[in-house]
């Protein structure tokens, strides 16, 4: 589409902005549909595709390093503490999506000056992944609904998100025979995912 815009005669700024806005909406819809497909596949009970040994600690460190510049631009501290190895059998791409969604939620909701921490601990029979922040959190009475599709709360930045992020996180955790808990970080939110090792 960008190539078509370059070859077309010059457009009025208002027309160009309308086209850009429409393209952003199409991109948002594509991401929403892709997320719904991922949730449906995870919920279908289909066997885990491309299962292999994944060091969740290493993966978390890589993703935190990737998102540190974005956090810095927003005035946020993003840290990672992890045990190595912290290995589970799973799909690396899906586990990366799970972590990405949690980090992006923190980047979206935590105000400037805040902190997001990703921690991975190896336990005797599992790996515990915790993403905590000091943002607005989720009220106790809303936590059960928070992982359902299309659920958004009053703290959602206007026009951002589809309400599918935590739903996908929960589906990926279940697909890996794990469990998801949402707790208060006092202040903020603490998301705990425990995966069998």
PyMOL CGO cylinders between C-alpha atoms (Angstrom):
from pymol import cmd
from pymol.cgo import CYLINDER

trace = [
    CYLINDER, 0.00, 0.00, 0.00, 2.88, 2.36, 0.77, 0.3, 1, 1, 1, 1, 1, 1,
    CYLINDER, 2.88, 2.36, 0.77, 4.24, 1.73, -2.74, 0.3, 1, 1, 1, 1, 1, 1,
    CYLINDER, 4.24, 1.73, -2.74, 0.89, 2.75, -4.22, 0.3, 1, 1, 1, 1, 1, 1,
    CYLINDER, 0.89, 2.75, -4.22, 0.91, 5.94, -2.19, 0.3, 1, 1, 1, 1, 1, 1,
    CYLINDER, 0.91, 5.94, -2.19, 4.41, 6.78, -3.45, 0.3, 1, 1, 1, 1, 1, 1,
    CYLINDER, 4.41, 6.78, -3.45, 3.37, 6.35, -7.10, 0.3, 1, 1, 1, 1, 1, 1,
    CYLINDER, 3.37, 6.35, -7.10, 0.10, 8.25, -6.79, 0.3, 1, 1, 1, 1, 1, 1,
    CYLINDER, 0.10, 8.25, -6.79, -0.16, 12.00, -7.34, 0.3, 1, 1, 1, 1, 1, 1,
    CYLINDER, -0.16, 12.00, -7.34, 0.49, 14.05, -4.20, 0.3, 1, 1, 1, 1, 1, 1,
    CYLINDER, 0.49, 14.05, -4.20, -2.38, 13.83, -1.74, 0.3, 1, 1, 1, 1, 1, 1,
    CYLINDER, -2.38, 13.83, -1.74, -3.85, 16.48, 0.47, 0.3, 1, 1, 1, 1, 1, 1,
    CYLINDER, -3.85, 16.48, 0.47, -2.51, 16.10, 4.04, 0.3, 1, 1, 1, 1, 1, 1,
    CYLINDER, -2.51, 16.10, 4.04, -6.01, 15.31, 5.36, 0.3, 1, 1, 1, 1, 1, 1,
    CYLINDER, -6.01, 15.31, 5.36, -6.48, 12.55, 2.77, 0.3, 1, 1, 1, 1, 1, 1,
    CYLINDER, -6.48, 12.55, 2.77, -3.02, 11.15, 3.50, 0.3, 1, 1, 1, 1, 1, 1,
    CYLINDER, -3.02, 11.15, 3.50, -3.80, 11.11, 7.25, 0.3, 1, 1, 1, 1, 1, 1,
    CYLINDER, -3.80, 11.11, 7.25, -7.12, 9.35, 6.61, 0.3, 1, 1, 1, 1, 1, 1,
    CYLINDER, -7.12, 9.35, 6.61, -5.36, 6.66, 4.59, 0.3, 1, 1, 1, 1, 1, 1,
    CYLINDER, -5.36, 6.66, 4.59, -2.72, 6.25, 7.29, 0.3, 1, 1, 1, 1, 1, 1,
    CYLINDER, -2.72, 6.25, 7.29, -5.44, 5.95, 9.93, 0.3, 1, 1, 1, 1, 1, 1,
    CYLINDER, -5.44, 5.95, 9.93, -7.27, 3.32, 7.88, 0.3, 1, 1, 1, 1, 1, 1,
    CYLINDER, -7.27, 3.32, 7.88, -4.03, 1.36, 7.43, 0.3, 1, 1, 1, 1, 1, 1,
    CYLINDER, -4.03, 1.36, 7.43, -3.41, 1.44, 11.20, 0.3, 1, 1, 1, 1, 1, 1,
    CYLINDER, -3.41, 1.44, 11.20, -6.93, 0.10, 11.77, 0.3, 1, 1, 1, 1, 1, 1,
    CYLINDER, -6.93, 0.10, 11.77, -6.38, -2.71, 9.24, 0.3, 1, 1, 1, 1, 1, 1,
    CYLINDER, -6.38, -2.71, 9.24, -3.10, -3.59, 10.97, 0.3, 1, 1, 1, 1, 1, 1,
    CYLINDER, -3.10, -3.59, 10.97, -4.87, -3.62, 14.36, 0.3, 1, 1, 1, 1, 1, 1,
    CYLINDER, -4.87, -3.62, 14.36, -7.61, -5.90, 12.98, 0.3, 1, 1, 1, 1, 1, 1,
    CYLINDER, -7.61, -5.90, 12.98, -5.02, -8.26, 11.50, 0.3, 1, 1, 1, 1, 1, 1,
    CYLINDER, -5.02, -8.26, 11.50, -3.24, -8.52, 14.85, 0.3, 1, 1, 1, 1, 1, 1,
    CYLINDER, -3.24, -8.52, 14.85, -6.55, -9.08, 16.63, 0.3, 1, 1, 1, 1, 1, 1,
    CYLINDER, -6.55, -9.08, 16.63, -7.54, -11.88, 14.24, 0.3, 1, 1, 1, 1, 1, 1,
    CYLINDER, -7.54, -11.88, 14.24, -4.09, -13.48, 14.52, 0.3, 1, 1, 1, 1, 1, 1,
    CYLINDER, -4.09, -13.48, 14.52, -4.39, -13.39, 18.32, 0.3, 1, 1, 1, 1, 1, 1,
    CYLINDER, -4.39, -13.39, 18.32, -7.88, -14.93, 18.20, 0.3, 1, 1, 1, 1, 1, 1,
    CYLINDER, -7.88, -14.93, 18.20, -6.51, -17.70, 15.98, 0.3, 1, 1, 1, 1, 1, 1,
    CYLINDER, -6.51, -17.70, 15.98, -3.67, -18.35, 18.43, 0.3, 1, 1, 1, 1, 1, 1,
    CYLINDER, -3.67, -18.35, 18.43, -6.15, -18.53, 21.32, 0.3, 1, 1, 1, 1, 1, 1,
    CYLINDER, -6.15, -18.53, 21.32, -8.43, -20.90, 19.38, 0.3, 1, 1, 1, 1, 1, 1,
    CYLINDER, -8.43, -20.90, 19.38, -5.50, -23.18, 18.55, 0.3, 1, 1, 1, 1, 1, 1,
    CYLINDER, -5.50, -23.18, 18.55, -4.32, -23.15, 22.16, 0.3, 1, 1, 1, 1, 1, 1,
    CYLINDER, -4.32, -23.15, 22.16, -7.84, -23.87, 23.43, 0.3, 1, 1, 1, 1, 1, 1,
    CYLINDER, -7.84, -23.87, 23.43, -8.51, -26.64, 20.89, 0.3, 1, 1, 1, 1, 1, 1,
    CYLINDER, -8.51, -26.64, 20.89, -6.50, -29.16, 22.85, 0.3, 1, 1, 1, 1, 1, 1,
    CYLINDER, -6.50, -29.16, 22.85, -4.27, -29.78, 19.84, 0.3, 1, 1, 1, 1, 1, 1,
    CYLINDER, -4.27, -29.78, 19.84, -0.85, -31.10, 20.78, 0.3, 1, 1, 1, 1, 1, 1,
    CYLINDER, -0.85, -31.10, 20.78, 1.83, -28.50, 21.37, 0.3, 1, 1, 1, 1, 1, 1,
    CYLINDER, 1.83, -28.50, 21.37, 3.51, -27.84, 18.02, 0.3, 1, 1, 1, 1, 1, 1,
    CYLINDER, 3.51, -27.84, 18.02, 7.30, -27.54, 17.86, 0.3, 1, 1, 1, 1, 1, 1,
    CYLINDER, 7.30, -27.54, 17.86, 7.83, -28.53, 21.50, 0.3, 1, 1, 1, 1, 1, 1,
    CYLINDER, 7.83, -28.53, 21.50, 11.46, -28.41, 22.56, 0.3, 1, 1, 1, 1, 1, 1,
    CYLINDER, 11.46, -28.41, 22.56, 13.55, -27.53, 25.59, 0.3, 1, 1, 1, 1, 1, 1,
    CYLINDER, 13.55, -27.53, 25.59, 13.21, -23.79, 26.24, 0.3, 1, 1, 1, 1, 1, 1,
    CYLINDER, 13.21, -23.79, 26.24, 15.26, -21.93, 28.84, 0.3, 1, 1, 1, 1, 1, 1,
    CYLINDER, 15.26, -21.93, 28.84, 12.63, -19.47, 30.09, 0.3, 1, 1, 1, 1, 1, 1,
    CYLINDER, 12.63, -19.47, 30.09, 15.27, -17.48, 31.99, 0.3, 1, 1, 1, 1, 1, 1,
    CYLINDER, 15.27, -17.48, 31.99, 17.34, -16.94, 28.86, 0.3, 1, 1, 1, 1, 1, 1,
    CYLINDER, 17.34, -16.94, 28.86, 14.23, -16.09, 26.84, 0.3, 1, 1, 1, 1, 1, 1,
    CYLINDER, 14.23, -16.09, 26.84, 13.11, -13.56, 29.45, 0.3, 1, 1, 1, 1, 1, 1,
    CYLINDER, 13.11, -13.56, 29.45, 16.55, -11.91, 29.49, 0.3, 1, 1, 1, 1, 1, 1,
    CYLINDER, 16.55, -11.91, 29.49, 16.53, -11.63, 25.67, 0.3, 1, 1, 1, 1, 1, 1,
    CYLINDER, 16.53, -11.63, 25.67, 13.08, -10.04, 25.60, 0.3, 1, 1, 1, 1, 1, 1,
    CYLINDER, 13.08, -10.04, 25.60, 13.83, -7.63, 28.45, 0.3, 1, 1, 1, 1, 1, 1,
    CYLINDER, 13.83, -7.63, 28.45, 16.96, -6.51, 26.58, 0.3, 1, 1, 1, 1, 1, 1,
    CYLINDER, 16.96, -6.51, 26.58, 14.86, -6.02, 23.44, 0.3, 1, 1, 1, 1, 1, 1,
    CYLINDER, 14.86, -6.02, 23.44, 12.26, -3.89, 25.28, 0.3, 1, 1, 1, 1, 1, 1,
    CYLINDER, 12.26, -3.89, 25.28, 14.70, -1.86, 27.45, 0.3, 1, 1, 1, 1, 1, 1,
    CYLINDER, 14.70, -1.86, 27.45, 14.99, 1.01, 24.92, 0.3, 1, 1, 1, 1, 1, 1,
    CYLINDER, 14.99, 1.01, 24.92, 11.18, 1.31, 24.72, 0.3, 1, 1, 1, 1, 1, 1,
    CYLINDER, 11.18, 1.31, 24.72, 10.95, 1.31, 28.52, 0.3, 1, 1, 1, 1, 1, 1,
    CYLINDER, 10.95, 1.31, 28.52, 13.68, 3.94, 28.72, 0.3, 1, 1, 1, 1, 1, 1,
    CYLINDER, 13.68, 3.94, 28.72, 11.85, 6.17, 26.23, 0.3, 1, 1, 1, 1, 1, 1,
    CYLINDER, 11.85, 6.17, 26.23, 8.74, 5.95, 28.45, 0.3, 1, 1, 1, 1, 1, 1,
    CYLINDER, 8.74, 5.95, 28.45, 10.72, 6.72, 31.61, 0.3, 1, 1, 1, 1, 1, 1,
    CYLINDER, 10.72, 6.72, 31.61, 10.31, 3.19, 33.00, 0.3, 1, 1, 1, 1, 1, 1,
    CYLINDER, 10.31, 3.19, 33.00, 12.79, 0.81, 34.58, 0.3, 1, 1, 1, 1, 1, 1,
    CYLINDER, 12.79, 0.81, 34.58, 12.63, -2.72, 33.11, 0.3, 1, 1, 1, 1, 1, 1,
    CYLINDER, 12.63, -2.72, 33.11, 14.66, -5.38, 34.90, 0.3, 1, 1, 1, 1, 1, 1,
    CYLINDER, 14.66, -5.38, 34.90, 15.13, -9.13, 34.69, 0.3, 1, 1, 1, 1, 1, 1,
    CYLINDER, 15.13, -9.13, 34.69, 16.25, -11.58, 37.36, 0.3, 1, 1, 1, 1, 1, 1,
    CYLINDER, 16.25, -11.58, 37.36, 16.50, -15.21, 36.35, 0.3, 1, 1, 1, 1, 1, 1,
    CYLINDER, 16.50, -15.21, 36.35, 17.87, -18.59, 37.25, 0.3, 1, 1, 1, 1, 1, 1,
    CYLINDER, 17.87, -18.59, 37.25, 19.75, -20.43, 34.53, 0.3, 1, 1, 1, 1, 1, 1,
    CYLINDER, 19.75, -20.43, 34.53, 18.91, -22.98, 33.44, 0.3, 1, 1, 1, 1, 1, 1,
    CYLINDER, 18.91, -22.98, 33.44, 15.15, -22.72, 33.93, 0.3, 1, 1, 1, 1, 1, 1,
    CYLINDER, 15.15, -22.72, 33.93, 14.08, -25.19, 31.25, 0.3, 1, 1, 1, 1, 1, 1,
    CYLINDER, 14.08, -25.19, 31.25, 10.58, -26.28, 30.27, 0.3, 1, 1, 1, 1, 1, 1,
    CYLINDER, 10.58, -26.28, 30.27, 9.29, -28.34, 27.36, 0.3, 1, 1, 1, 1, 1, 1,
    CYLINDER, 9.29, -28.34, 27.36, 7.39, -25.94, 25.16, 0.3, 1, 1, 1, 1, 1, 1,
    CYLINDER, 7.39, -25.94, 25.16, 7.02, -23.87, 22.06, 0.3, 1, 1, 1, 1, 1, 1,
    CYLINDER, 7.02, -23.87, 22.06, 9.60, -21.07, 22.16, 0.3, 1, 1, 1, 1, 1, 1,
    CYLINDER, 9.60, -21.07, 22.16, 7.58, -18.79, 19.89, 0.3, 1, 1, 1, 1, 1, 1,
    CYLINDER, 7.58, -18.79, 19.89, 4.44, -19.09, 22.03, 0.3, 1, 1, 1, 1, 1, 1,
    CYLINDER, 4.44, -19.09, 22.03, 6.38, -18.60, 25.27, 0.3, 1, 1, 1, 1, 1, 1,
    CYLINDER, 6.38, -18.60, 25.27, 8.00, -15.50, 23.73, 0.3, 1, 1, 1, 1, 1, 1,
    CYLINDER, 8.00, -15.50, 23.73, 4.50, -14.24, 22.84, 0.3, 1, 1, 1, 1, 1, 1,
    CYLINDER, 4.50, -14.24, 22.84, 3.37, -14.84, 26.43, 0.3, 1, 1, 1, 1, 1, 1,
    CYLINDER, 3.37, -14.84, 26.43, 6.30, -12.83, 27.82, 0.3, 1, 1, 1, 1, 1, 1,
    CYLINDER, 6.30, -12.83, 27.82, 5.94, -10.12, 25.17, 0.3, 1, 1, 1, 1, 1, 1,
    CYLINDER, 5.94, -10.12, 25.17, 2.27, -9.60, 26.03, 0.3, 1, 1, 1, 1, 1, 1,
    CYLINDER, 2.27, -9.60, 26.03, 3.06, -9.26, 29.73, 0.3, 1, 1, 1, 1, 1, 1,
    CYLINDER, 3.06, -9.26, 29.73, 5.94, -6.82, 29.15, 0.3, 1, 1, 1, 1, 1, 1,
    CYLINDER, 5.94, -6.82, 29.15, 3.87, -4.78, 26.67, 0.3, 1, 1, 1, 1, 1, 1,
    CYLINDER, 3.87, -4.78, 26.67, 1.01, -4.58, 29.20, 0.3, 1, 1, 1, 1, 1, 1,
    CYLINDER, 1.01, -4.58, 29.20, 3.43, -3.12, 31.73, 0.3, 1, 1, 1, 1, 1, 1,
    CYLINDER, 3.43, -3.12, 31.73, 4.78, -0.66, 29.18, 0.3, 1, 1, 1, 1, 1, 1,
    CYLINDER, 4.78, -0.66, 29.18, 1.22, 0.38, 28.32, 0.3, 1, 1, 1, 1, 1, 1,
    CYLINDER, 1.22, 0.38, 28.32, -0.18, 0.81, 31.84, 0.3, 1, 1, 1, 1, 1, 1,
    CYLINDER, -0.18, 0.81, 31.84, 2.70, 1.77, 34.14, 0.3, 1, 1, 1, 1, 1, 1,
    CYLINDER, 2.70, 1.77, 34.14, 3.19, 5.55, 34.36, 0.3, 1, 1, 1, 1, 1, 1,
    CYLINDER, 3.19, 5.55, 34.36, 6.55, 7.26, 33.81, 0.3, 1, 1, 1, 1, 1, 1,
    CYLINDER, 6.55, 7.26, 33.81, 8.90, 6.73, 36.74, 0.3, 1, 1, 1, 1, 1, 1,
    CYLINDER, 8.90, 6.73, 36.74, 7.49, 3.24, 37.27, 0.3, 1, 1, 1, 1, 1, 1,
    CYLINDER, 7.49, 3.24, 37.27, 9.13, -0.15, 37.28, 0.3, 1, 1, 1, 1, 1, 1,
    CYLINDER, 9.13, -0.15, 37.28, 8.51, -3.51, 35.59, 0.3, 1, 1, 1, 1, 1, 1,
    CYLINDER, 8.51, -3.51, 35.59, 10.34, -6.59, 36.79, 0.3, 1, 1, 1, 1, 1, 1,
    CYLINDER, 10.34, -6.59, 36.79, 10.52, -9.97, 35.08, 0.3, 1, 1, 1, 1, 1, 1,
    CYLINDER, 10.52, -9.97, 35.08, 11.72, -12.82, 37.30, 0.3, 1, 1, 1, 1, 1, 1,
    CYLINDER, 11.72, -12.82, 37.30, 12.23, -16.49, 36.47, 0.3, 1, 1, 1, 1, 1, 1,
    CYLINDER, 12.23, -16.49, 36.47, 12.87, -19.05, 39.21, 0.3, 1, 1, 1, 1, 1, 1,
    CYLINDER, 12.87, -19.05, 39.21, 13.60, -22.72, 38.84, 0.3, 1, 1, 1, 1, 1, 1,
    CYLINDER, 13.60, -22.72, 38.84, 11.71, -24.75, 41.44, 0.3, 1, 1, 1, 1, 1, 1,
    CYLINDER, 11.71, -24.75, 41.44, 11.97, -28.49, 42.10, 0.3, 1, 1, 1, 1, 1, 1,
    CYLINDER, 11.97, -28.49, 42.10, 9.33, -29.53, 39.52, 0.3, 1, 1, 1, 1, 1, 1,
    CYLINDER, 9.33, -29.53, 39.52, 8.43, -26.30, 37.79, 0.3, 1, 1, 1, 1, 1, 1,
    CYLINDER, 8.43, -26.30, 37.79, 9.58, -22.93, 36.53, 0.3, 1, 1, 1, 1, 1, 1,
    CYLINDER, 9.58, -22.93, 36.53, 7.91, -19.84, 37.97, 0.3, 1, 1, 1, 1, 1, 1,
    CYLINDER, 7.91, -19.84, 37.97, 7.72, -16.74, 35.79, 0.3, 1, 1, 1, 1, 1, 1,
    CYLINDER, 7.72, -16.74, 35.79, 6.66, -13.51, 37.50, 0.3, 1, 1, 1, 1, 1, 1,
    CYLINDER, 6.66, -13.51, 37.50, 6.07, -10.16, 35.84, 0.3, 1, 1, 1, 1, 1, 1,
    CYLINDER, 6.07, -10.16, 35.84, 5.34, -7.42, 38.36, 0.3, 1, 1, 1, 1, 1, 1,
    CYLINDER, 5.34, -7.42, 38.36, 4.93, -3.67, 38.13, 0.3, 1, 1, 1, 1, 1, 1,
    CYLINDER, 4.93, -3.67, 38.13, 3.91, -0.68, 40.20, 0.3, 1, 1, 1, 1, 1, 1,
    CYLINDER, 3.91, -0.68, 40.20, 1.21, 0.55, 37.82, 0.3, 1, 1, 1, 1, 1, 1,
    CYLINDER, 1.21, 0.55, 37.82, -2.53, 0.82, 38.47, 0.3, 1, 1, 1, 1, 1, 1,
    CYLINDER, -2.53, 0.82, 38.47, -3.01, -2.95, 38.81, 0.3, 1, 1, 1, 1, 1, 1,
    CYLINDER, -3.01, -2.95, 38.81, -6.34, -4.76, 38.45, 0.3, 1, 1, 1, 1, 1, 1,
    CYLINDER, -6.34, -4.76, 38.45, -8.95, -4.59, 41.19, 0.3, 1, 1, 1, 1, 1, 1,
    CYLINDER, -8.95, -4.59, 41.19, -9.42, -7.81, 43.16, 0.3, 1, 1, 1, 1, 1, 1,
    CYLINDER, -9.42, -7.81, 43.16, -13.00, -8.22, 41.95, 0.3, 1, 1, 1, 1, 1, 1,
    CYLINDER, -13.00, -8.22, 41.95, -11.88, -7.91, 38.29, 0.3, 1, 1, 1, 1, 1, 1,
    CYLINDER, -11.88, -7.91, 38.29, -8.99, -10.39, 38.34, 0.3, 1, 1, 1, 1, 1, 1,
    CYLINDER, -8.99, -10.39, 38.34, -11.09, -13.47, 37.52, 0.3, 1, 1, 1, 1, 1, 1,
    CYLINDER, -11.09, -13.47, 37.52, -12.46, -11.77, 34.39, 0.3, 1, 1, 1, 1, 1, 1,
    CYLINDER, -12.46, -11.77, 34.39, -9.15, -10.22, 33.33, 0.3, 1, 1, 1, 1, 1, 1,
    CYLINDER, -9.15, -10.22, 33.33, -7.98, -13.29, 31.38, 0.3, 1, 1, 1, 1, 1, 1,
    CYLINDER, -7.98, -13.29, 31.38, -11.22, -13.59, 29.41, 0.3, 1, 1, 1, 1, 1, 1,
    CYLINDER, -11.22, -13.59, 29.41, -11.24, -12.41, 25.77, 0.3, 1, 1, 1, 1, 1, 1,
    CYLINDER, -11.24, -12.41, 25.77, -12.14, -8.77, 25.05, 0.3, 1, 1, 1, 1, 1, 1,
    CYLINDER, -12.14, -8.77, 25.05, -12.11, -7.69, 28.71, 0.3, 1, 1, 1, 1, 1, 1,
    CYLINDER, -12.11, -7.69, 28.71, -10.73, -4.19, 29.25, 0.3, 1, 1, 1, 1, 1, 1,
    CYLINDER, -10.73, -4.19, 29.25, -10.88, -2.01, 32.33, 0.3, 1, 1, 1, 1, 1, 1,
    CYLINDER, -10.88, -2.01, 32.33, -11.07, 1.71, 33.04, 0.3, 1, 1, 1, 1, 1, 1,
    CYLINDER, -11.07, 1.71, 33.04, -7.28, 1.90, 33.31, 0.3, 1, 1, 1, 1, 1, 1,
    CYLINDER, -7.28, 1.90, 33.31, -6.89, 0.94, 29.62, 0.3, 1, 1, 1, 1, 1, 1,
    CYLINDER, -6.89, 0.94, 29.62, -5.27, 3.70, 27.60, 0.3, 1, 1, 1, 1, 1, 1,
    CYLINDER, -5.27, 3.70, 27.60, -7.90, 5.12, 25.25, 0.3, 1, 1, 1, 1, 1, 1,
    CYLINDER, -7.90, 5.12, 25.25, -8.08, 3.22, 21.96, 0.3, 1, 1, 1, 1, 1, 1,
    CYLINDER, -8.08, 3.22, 21.96, -5.23, 0.86, 22.80, 0.3, 1, 1, 1, 1, 1, 1,
    CYLINDER, -5.23, 0.86, 22.80, -5.46, -2.89, 22.89, 0.3, 1, 1, 1, 1, 1, 1,
    CYLINDER, -5.46, -2.89, 22.89, -8.21, -5.35, 22.11, 0.3, 1, 1, 1, 1, 1, 1,
    CYLINDER, -8.21, -5.35, 22.11, -8.64, -6.98, 25.50, 0.3, 1, 1, 1, 1, 1, 1,
    CYLINDER, -8.64, -6.98, 25.50, -6.97, -10.15, 24.22, 0.3, 1, 1, 1, 1, 1, 1,
    CYLINDER, -6.97, -10.15, 24.22, -3.47, -9.90, 25.74, 0.3, 1, 1, 1, 1, 1, 1,
    CYLINDER, -3.47, -9.90, 25.74, -4.06, -11.64, 29.08, 0.3, 1, 1, 1, 1, 1, 1,
    CYLINDER, -4.06, -11.64, 29.08, -6.50, -14.03, 27.42, 0.3, 1, 1, 1, 1, 1, 1,
    CYLINDER, -6.50, -14.03, 27.42, -3.72, -15.18, 25.09, 0.3, 1, 1, 1, 1, 1, 1,
    CYLINDER, -3.72, -15.18, 25.09, -1.27, -15.40, 28.02, 0.3, 1, 1, 1, 1, 1, 1,
    CYLINDER, -1.27, -15.40, 28.02, -3.71, -17.66, 29.90, 0.3, 1, 1, 1, 1, 1, 1,
    CYLINDER, -3.71, -17.66, 29.90, -4.29, -19.84, 26.82, 0.3, 1, 1, 1, 1, 1, 1,
    CYLINDER, -4.29, -19.84, 26.82, -0.55, -20.27, 26.21, 0.3, 1, 1, 1, 1, 1, 1,
    CYLINDER, -0.55, -20.27, 26.21, 0.01, -21.12, 29.88, 0.3, 1, 1, 1, 1, 1, 1,
    CYLINDER, 0.01, -21.12, 29.88, -2.75, -23.78, 29.72, 0.3, 1, 1, 1, 1, 1, 1,
    CYLINDER, -2.75, -23.78, 29.72, -1.34, -25.17, 26.48, 0.3, 1, 1, 1, 1, 1, 1,
    CYLINDER, -1.34, -25.17, 26.48, 1.96, -25.69, 28.36, 0.3, 1, 1, 1, 1, 1, 1,
    CYLINDER, 1.96, -25.69, 28.36, 0.07, -27.36, 31.26, 0.3, 1, 1, 1, 1, 1, 1,
    CYLINDER, 0.07, -27.36, 31.26, 0.78, -24.30, 33.37, 0.3, 1, 1, 1, 1, 1, 1,
    CYLINDER, 0.78, -24.30, 33.37, -1.32, -22.00, 35.48, 0.3, 1, 1, 1, 1, 1, 1,
    CYLINDER, -1.32, -22.00, 35.48, -1.76, -18.25, 35.67, 0.3, 1, 1, 1, 1, 1, 1,
    CYLINDER, -1.76, -18.25, 35.67, -2.41, -16.16, 38.78, 0.3, 1, 1, 1, 1, 1, 1,
    CYLINDER, -2.41, -16.16, 38.78, -3.02, -12.43, 39.04, 0.3, 1, 1, 1, 1, 1, 1,
    CYLINDER, -3.02, -12.43, 39.04, -2.10, -10.86, 42.38, 0.3, 1, 1, 1, 1, 1, 1,
    CYLINDER, -2.10, -10.86, 42.38, -1.64, -7.39, 43.80, 0.3, 1, 1, 1, 1, 1, 1,
    CYLINDER, -1.64, -7.39, 43.80, 1.92, -6.08, 43.81, 0.3, 1, 1, 1, 1, 1, 1,
    CYLINDER, 1.92, -6.08, 43.81, 0.76, -3.37, 46.24, 0.3, 1, 1, 1, 1, 1, 1,
    CYLINDER, 0.76, -3.37, 46.24, 0.75, -1.14, 44.26, 0.3, 1, 1, 1, 1, 1, 1,
    CYLINDER, 0.75, -1.14, 44.26, 0.51, -2.63, 40.82, 0.3, 1, 1, 1, 1, 1, 1,
    CYLINDER, 0.51, -2.63, 40.82, -0.01, -6.05, 39.37, 0.3, 1, 1, 1, 1, 1, 1,
    CYLINDER, -0.01, -6.05, 39.37, 1.91, -9.29, 39.77, 0.3, 1, 1, 1, 1, 1, 1,
    CYLINDER, 1.91, -9.29, 39.77, 1.33, -11.96, 37.13, 0.3, 1, 1, 1, 1, 1, 1,
    CYLINDER, 1.33, -11.96, 37.13, 2.61, -15.40, 38.15, 0.3, 1, 1, 1, 1, 1, 1,
    CYLINDER, 2.61, -15.40, 38.15, 2.83, -18.27, 35.69, 0.3, 1, 1, 1, 1, 1, 1,
    CYLINDER, 2.83, -18.27, 35.69, 4.00, -21.68, 36.82, 0.3, 1, 1, 1, 1, 1, 1,
    CYLINDER, 4.00, -21.68, 36.82, 5.06, -24.14, 34.13, 0.3, 1, 1, 1, 1, 1, 1,
    CYLINDER, 5.06, -24.14, 34.13, 5.98, -27.80, 34.70, 0.3, 1, 1, 1, 1, 1, 1,
    CYLINDER, 5.98, -27.80, 34.70, 9.71, -28.41, 34.24, 0.3, 1, 1, 1, 1, 1, 1,
]
cmd.load_cgo(trace, "trace")
